[in-house]
């Protein structure tokens, strides 16, 4: 089986660095990725993809990137579920990043890898 994702898009907000109880750095970002075709109305749609970055990749992204930064993410699709405050089961699909390439602004061509 192959579970490999490559995305290039813009960050929808500034990355917020957090640390787990074990001390691992983590950043959750949403990447705005334009589709490469137009819909029936002639408009290019955009998908908003949730991505999770860990350890050094998370720290570097939080340090060097801001809302609107263009980044490339290589990683894998992961699904999980949890019970929310209302007791309903919530399913989440996200990309867990293995590497991030900073492609826009002052950080062009910087690669952060685990």
C-alpha positions, 0 to 999 in steps of 0.5 A: 500500500502507498500513503503519500501526499504532496501539496503546495498551498498557502497557510490560512493563518499564522502557525501556532507552536504548542508542545505536548505533555511529553515535550514534542513540538506540534503545529496544526495548520490549514493549507489553502490549495487551489485546484488545477481546473475551473468549475462550471461557473469558470471559477478555480475552487480551493480546498482547505486541507488540515495538516499536522506538523511535528518536532523540528518541522513544527518548530521551523514552520512556526518560526519562519512562516506566516499567514499567506506563506507558500509551503510544500508539504510531503506526508501521509493521510491519517484519519482519527475520531474522537467524542466531542463535548456534545457526546457525538463522534467526530471523524477527522482526516488530515495530512501528517507532514514528514517534510515541509518546503518553504517556497515563498518570501524570505524563506525560499527553498528551505526544507524542514524534515523530521 
